[in-house]
């Protein structure tokens, strides 16, 4: 049994990449947000972020029951018990445009997600919870190219995708809204 996490900040390509990867590998695809809706696995609502708060305990319990080869997709998927985590990264300039399209009425959510990408928050969380973590810069690549890169990782060709090779902090530091 192999369980792969496809994680990353919103708008990095997780859903489309996971769907194609699942099809190519013949793995079952679990989308965290869909599973949470199905199970009503929420502990509340975050008004500032305009989103439901996931009940991670309930979700983890349900995911532990799943057997076979699985891809878990979602920006919290790296928090589950998995064999390998692929964190999708995206250039902040490209990501900003995507986030503004998805959340046009919530600039603070756009800013928070940009900061998370620049700081590598998801990669950091993934490394704290997992042994095998890799990053793919999805910025200017097709879904097919990104899936092929994941397939390379699964075949052991990991050098290009080691954690830390994608680093936006130096170039985009000034984008971070530091409150004093």
DOFINU-424406 format. One line per 3 residues: number of its first residue (from 1); for each residue x, y, z negated of N, C-alpha, C, O. Coordinates in steps of 0.001 Angstrom, whole numbers, plus 500000, padded with zeros to 6 digits. Each point is the difference from the previous one (the first is absolute). Layout:
BEGIN
NUM> X Y Z X Y Z X Y Z X Y Z  ... $
This chain:
BEGIN
1> 500839 498815 500000 499161 501185 500000 500880 501243 500000 500926 500119 499197  498779 500795 501701 500715 501265 500068 499001 501137 499839 498959 500020 500656  501367 500932 498462 499162 501177 499815 500857 501224 500303 501020 500238 499354 $
4> 498546 500532 501643 500723 501188 500454 499167 501228 499669 498797 500026 500258  501839 500990 499173 499351 501282 499755 500407 500971 501099 501182 500134 500314  497832 500543 500268 500259 501112 500913 499482 501232 499278 498792 500195 499862 $
7> 502140 500637 499678 499652 501154 499186 500572 501271 500624 500714 499950 501001  498963 501170 498399 500487 501287 500485 498982 501073 499673 498857 499695 499659  501550 501551 500442 499065 501090 499746 498899 499972 501057 500183 499405 501062 $
10> 498673 501232 498665 498949 500047 501011 500521 500579 501319 500842 500898 500005  498652 498581 501097 500295 500469 501368 501362 499567 500534 500506 500610 500942  500096 498358 498485 501280 499506 500529 499811 498846 500982 500968 499549 500613 $
13> 497795 499967 499547 499732 498953 500982 499703 498626 499429 499995 499015 500738  499759 500900 497970 499819 498707 499330 498907 499130 500617 500217 498816 500261  498625 501765 499967 498849 499210 500445 500221 499391 501378 499838 498793 500179 $
16> 500527 502027 500787 500188 499491 501370 501156 499008 500078 499899 498971 500668  501186 501339 498656 501167 499107 500005 499644 498670 499337 500363 498939 500508  498936 501111 498373 499612 498774 499285 499076 499126 500832 500133 498777 500006 $
19> 498936 501849 500693 499066 499233 500843 500750 499241 501090 499749 498814 500215  501166 501859 500469 500745 499337 501071 500947 498941 499436 500120 498912 500562  500552 501403 498326 500903 499036 499373 499234 498746 499575 500470 498882 500212 $
22> 498371 501301 499199 499156 498887 499574 499638 499114 501190 500046 498773 499915  499599 501857 501173 499632 499266 501224 501195 499214 500541 499869 498830 500359  501305 501826 499699 501199 499344 500548 500470 498833 499136 500431 498974 500525 $
25> 499488 501179 498156 500477 498956 499086 498933 498953 499674 500318 498902 499543  498430 501443 500692 498913 499103 499608 499757 500015 498501 499488 499030 499441  500879 502077 499900 499810 500147 498556 498645 500656 499729 499481 500759 500818 $
28> 499971 498930 498025 498778 500664 499550 500361 501434 499613 501051 500239 499406  498081 500711 500929 500229 501405 499651 499038 500414 498900 498785 499853 500125  501779 500665 498801 499210 500539 498892 500275 501498 499945 501137 500423 499792 $
31> 497823 500369 500393 500142 501449 499889 499515 500392 498606 498841 499777 499650  502046 500801 499570 499720 500278 498586 498722 500818 499837 499164 499677 499156  500678 501380 501644 498816 500850 499838 498704 499248 500311 498996 500185 499312 $
34> 501022 498968 501719 498804 499204 500331 499688 498995 498895 498841 499810 499633  502201 499549 499840 499810 499043 498910 499424 500701 498769 499105 499474 499339  501415 501708 500365 499510 500764 498850 498521 500354 500174 499224 499918 499048 $
37> 500391 500472 502160 498589 500312 500272 499135 498752 499807 498944 500054 499368  501513 498841 501178 499248 498739 499916 499792 499573 498543 498917 499553 499621  502140 500591 499570 499944 499580 498592 499483 501086 499061 499776 499757 498815 $
40> 500040 501440 501732 499681 501178 499182 501056 500158 498900 499690 500196 498825  501562 499709 501608 501140 500031 499078 500527 501426 499834 501062 500357 500511  498160 500444 498758 500373 501389 499752 499800 500314 498523 499104 499465 499348 $
43> 501745 501409 500145 499866 500406 498599 499449 501414 499862 499725 500451 498888  500113 500251 502228 499488 501359 499954 500223 500707 501325 500269 499376 501027  499610 501955 498921 500167 500821 501201 500912 501177 499681 499820 500678 498990 $
46> 501160 499559 501877 500935 501114 499843 499501 501158 500866 500120 499958 501224  499325 501066 498146 499421 501133 500735 501059 500780 500768 499765 500418 501134  501388 499777 498258 501061 500773 500655 500450 499321 501297 500170 500658 501027 $
49> 500016 498046 498918 500489 499257 501168 498862 499504 500895 500232 499464 501084  498544 500724 498441 498812 499578 500738 500061 498516 500364 499809 499620 501156  500463 499547 497825 500067 498557 500260 499642 499213 498738 500094 500492 498875 $
52> 499493 498270 501365 499697 499094 498895 501308 499492 499406 500995 499838 500707  498992 499915 497990 501175 499477 499304 499884 498475 499968 499034 499443 499479  501970 499904 501087 499979 498538 500098 500151 499334 498640 500759 500460 499147 $
55> 498512 498458 500670 500146 499148 498823 501050 498947 500362 499671 498920 500489  501588 501412 499264 501108 499139 500421 499962 498639 499306 500379 498990 500593  499171 500981 498169 499928 498732 499267 499043 499035 500710 500322 498828 500198 $
58> 498522 501669 500174 499000 499182 500693 500514 499563 501374 499811 498851 500401  500837 502065 500317 500532 499682 501329 501126 498968 499918 500049 499063 500797  500851 501113 498237 501109 499043 499842 499464 498603 499701 500504 499008 500528 $
61> 498481 500919 498630 499396 498715 499647 499413 499330 501245 500157 498793 500190  499179 501976 500643 499382 499459 501218 501058 499573 501015 499869 498949 500628  501171 501853 499534 501047 499692 500980 500782 498752 499591 500461 499251 500862 $
64> 499692 500518 497834 500693 498784 499528 499288 498725 500444 500627 498947 500115  498077 501141 500133 499209 498834 500409 500235 499624 501464 499712 498871 500399  500799 502044 500389 500133 499789 501440 501130 499023 500300 501086 500093 499428 $
67> 498647 498980 501466 500982 498991 500397 500354 500172 501468 499221 500544 500782  501964 498985 499580 500433 500052 501391 500860 501220 500280 500364 500740 499086  499953 499458 502165 500819 501135 500421 499120 501238 500134 498974 499984 500679 $
70> 501453 501089 498654 499154 501183 499883 500811 501277 500204 501163 500087 499605  498199 500897 501018 500524 501364 500057 499044 500843 499170 498791 499994 500231  501759 500733 498800 499192 500916 499191 500350 501407 500455 501156 500416 499935 $
73> 497824 500319 500530 500222 501339 500548 499353 501054 499118 498857 499854 499567  501887 501205 500176 499469 501130 499251 501111 500712 499259 501063 499429 499753  498688 501828 499891 501071 500773 499361 500262 499583 498554 500872 500564 499339 $
76> 498377 498449 500169 500303 499417 498682 500405 498528 500118 500207 499334 498985  499907 500160 502227 500258 498562 500194 501340 499548 499431 500178 498821 499691  500759 502105 500169 501315 499654 499444 499938 499735 498491 500977 499540 499409 $
79> 497888 500748 499979 499841 499792 498560 499497 498594 499661 499900 499642 498826  499786 499563 502201 499542 498627 499796 501187 499047 500033 501109 500382 500374  498645 498385 499232 501038 498973 500013 500174 499499 501435 499146 499285 500525 $
82> 501962 501096 500101 500261 499664 501405 501443 499535 500166 500842 500232 499132  499433 499108 501996 501367 499545 500280 500844 501102 500630 501201 500100 499746  498157 500726 501080 500740 501021 500736 499128 501242 500159 498793 499903 500224 $
85> 501837 501266 499655 499295 501268 500179 500618 500744 501173 501216 500181 500069  497931 500244 500849 500414 500866 501095 499360 501350 499727 498776 500128 500017  502056 500883 499731 499500 501351 499771 500121 500765 501312 501092 500155 500547 $
88> 497771 500316 499946 499996 500787 501227 500247 501457 499637 499331 500556 499129  501631 500051 501545 500373 501397 499747 499708 500820 501254 499929 499450 501099  499905 501854 498741 499713 500864 501142 500606 501376 499772 499938 500548 498899 $
91> 500646 500000 502156 500575 501339 499942 498941 500972 499468 498879 500024 500510  501458 500773 498477 499027 500897 499385 499310 500967 500969 498838 500347 499788  501844 500090 501256 499358 500911 500956 498870 499297 500748 498930 500575 500200 $
94> 501306 498198 500207 498974 499205 500685 498905 499617 499006 498810 500082 500304  501610 499500 498511 499054 499579 498970 499064 501140 499607 498807 499779 499790  501719 501422 500111 499188 501166 499616 498838 500188 500974 498869 500239 499578 $
97> 501404 499654 501705 498936 500146 501010 498936 498915 499835 498803 500279 500070  501639 498491 499714 499062 498887 499826 499146 500185 498743 498787 499792 500021  501871 500602 498888 499280 500196 498739 498995 501141 500110 498889 499897 499478 $
100> 501488 501187 501195 499082 501137 500159 498780 499612 500833 498905 500516 499775  501279 498578 501183 498857 499502 500782 499085 499134 499138 498777 500085 500110  501808 499089 499041 499204 499093 499167 499333 500726 498832 498865 499684 499643 $
103> 501827 501278 499765 499484 500702 498814 499937 501510 500245 500678 500757 499305  498521 499698 501668 500006 501430 500345 499525 500918 498876 500375 501172 499966  498812 498319 499121 499469 500852 498933 500734 499821 498672 499553 500505 498971 $
106> 501567 498779 501049 500698 499741 498741 501511 500221 500143 500764 499036 500052  499670 502235 500013 501429 500279 500165 500869 499486 498850 501174 499695 500208  498270 500205 498589 500815 499496 498883 500290 498505 500176 501060 499525 499592 $
109> 498010 499736 501008 500221 498579 500275 501058 499838 501089 500841 499104 499929  499113 501765 501072 501021 499998 501055 501367 500246 499374 500955 499273 500274  499135 501757 498880 501267 500358 499362 500518 498872 499112 501185 499669 500042 $
112> 497934 499743 499161 500409 498922 499099 500556 498803 500779 501016 499422 499614  498318 500211 501478 500474 498872 500804 501293 500324 500733 500857 499130 500155  499295 502110 500298 501268 500411 500622 501140 499904 498992 501073 499482 500312 $
115> 498690 501013 498495 501027 499939 498955 500353 498550 499667 501170 499672 499804  497824 499470 500133 500254 498581 499719 500883 499390 501087 500894 499207 499706  498854 501165 501550 500809 499470 501103 501429 500540 499936 500960 499243 500143 $
118> 499177 502050 499644 501332 500616 499944 500829 499401 498865 501191 499737 500164  498178 500050 498695 500700 499461 498829 500150 498474 500036 500728 499433 499185  498602 499913 501738 500087 498541 500088 499345 499303 498820 500506 498989 499513 $
121> 498373 501547 500028 499329 499475 498810 499603 498530 500167 500229 499193 499099  499187 500462 502027 499544 498614 500178 501181 499045 500055 499948 498911 499429  501115 501493 501256 501197 499155 500033 500531 499792 498584 500356 498883 499624 $
124> 499695 502182 499600 500492 499916 498626 499151 499039 499169 500539 499157 499284  498140 500967 500807 499110 499091 499270 500195 498560 500468 500022 499072 499192  500118 500754 502111 500166 498652 500558 501278 499347 499490 500004 498820 499651 $
127> 501078 501948 500307 501293 499471 499546 499931 499612 498523 500628 499024 499588  498620 501726 499617 499868 499680 498575 499226 498700 499776 500190 499332 498984  498940 500310 501963 499117 498846 499816 500335 498780 500850 499423 498932 499794 $
130> 501496 501207 501154 500251 498914 500951 501480 499872 500324 500766 500954 499859  499628 497852 500579 501400 499759 500357 500286 500348 501450 501015 500627 500302  498098 498970 500594 500231 500221 501430 499142 501161 500489 498797 499851 500216 $
133> 501836 501302 499955 499308 501202 500458 500764 500566 501186 501222 500137 499958  498046 500189 501096 500602 500569 501208 499169 501194 500446 498807 500089 499708  501845 500833 501011 499324 501191 500506 500070 500035 501522 501013 499645 500604 $
136> 497888 500791 499997 499968 500206 501447 499517 501421 500254 498948 500405 499503  501824 500350 501273 499596 501341 500412 499074 499846 501207 500446 499636 501088  498276 500642 498715 498991 499821 501050 499786 501259 500838 499167 499999 500906 $
139> 501561 501057 498810 499739 501338 500544 499674 500054 501483 498940 500496 500381  501930 499016 500437 499798 500156 501443 500045 498655 500724 500490 499895 501125  498989 499085 498202 499987 498658 500583 498556 499535 500165 499113 500412 499252 $
142> 500669 498738 501722 498667 499434 500215 499716 498944 498929 500902 499541 499299  497840 500093 500600 499603 498933 499074 500782 498733 500331 500509 499326 499104  499583 500356 502177 500721 498805 500461 501473 500038 499572 500533 498996 499525 $
145> 500125 502157 500641 501413 500127 499600 500158 499794 498498 500934 499334 499553  498155 501236 499679 500074 499858 498545 499765 498556 499567 500672 499509 499093  498389 499815 501541 499753 498587 499698 501232 499177 500357 500388 499110 499243 $
148> 500226 501174 501891 501220 499278 500386 501114 500211 498983 500776 499081 499737  499313 502120 499686 500998 500243 498952 499699 499176 498749 500919 499487 499361  497815 500385 500292 499636 499164 498848 500346 498542 500282 500490 499297 499117 $
151> 499261 500253 502091 500343 498618 500371 501508 499771 499892 500436 498915 499612  500365 502105 500729 501462 499896 499836 500349 499810 498526 500839 499168 499656  498517 501601 499486 500247 499882 498557 499662 498588 499528 500766 499390 499253 $
154> 498103 500100 501179 499564 498663 499582 500941 498911 500497 500063 498916 499419  500670 501371 501656 500991 499049 500529 501376 500199 499360 500959 499318 500362  499136 501625 498678 501258 500195 499283 500886 501102 500546 501098 500216 499489 $
157> 498450 500484 501535 500786 501110 500564 499601 501281 499267 499196 500791 500493  501384 499395 498324 499521 501037 499086 500886 501236 499888 499564 501006 499438  501643 498954 501068 500971 501081 499778 499438 501390 500331 500152 500930 499208 $
160> 499208 499213 501941 499472 501301 500430 498854 500499 499128 499630 501173 500066  499813 497946 499123 498775 500327 499283 500169 500007 498479 499018 499998 499257  502223 500010 500298 500255 500012 498550 499499 501296 499378 499982 501052 500639 $
163> 499616 498847 498115 499515 501159 499253 501079 501074 499954 501172 499714 499757  498414 501517 500479 500917 501136 499934 500460 500505 501354 500573 501085 500096  499184 498148 500941 500412 500439 501339 499066 501083 500536 500393 500788 500860 $
166> 498389 499253 498641 499050 501053 500361 499951 500962 498828 499522 499651 498921  500973 501563 501292 500095 500969 498906 499654 501388 500526 500744 500586 500786  498112 499929 498766 499548 501317 500455 500369 501111 499018 499822 501174 500324 $
169> 500678 498500 498509 500135 500973 498917 500877 501194 500345 499606 501141 499757  501566 498622 500801 500910 501114 500278 499394 500999 500989 500071 501210 499790  499337 498278 501280 499465 500884 501038 498707 500693 499571 499753 501139 500396 $
172> 499420 498189 498801 498669 500534 499690 499820 500384 498535 498869 500135 499535  502212 500041 499742 499927 500330 498576 499121 501226 499743 499241 500034 499031  500866 500964 501838 499260 501247 499795 498484 499816 500142 499238 500890 499620 $
175> 500323 497992 500910 498568 499737 500141 499369 499566 498679 498778 500006 499856  502058 499621 499188 499486 499502 498725 499565 501178 499142 500758 500947 499792  498025 498983 499718 499416 501072 499208 500320 499754 498528 499272 499288 499308 $
178> 501818 501305 500226 500418 499810 498609 499365 501095 499146 500219 501191 500219  498985 498369 498800 499335 500950 499104 500818 500135 498735 500404 499005 499399  499830 502201 500209 500785 500257 498792 499112 500487 498886 500480 500271 498900 $
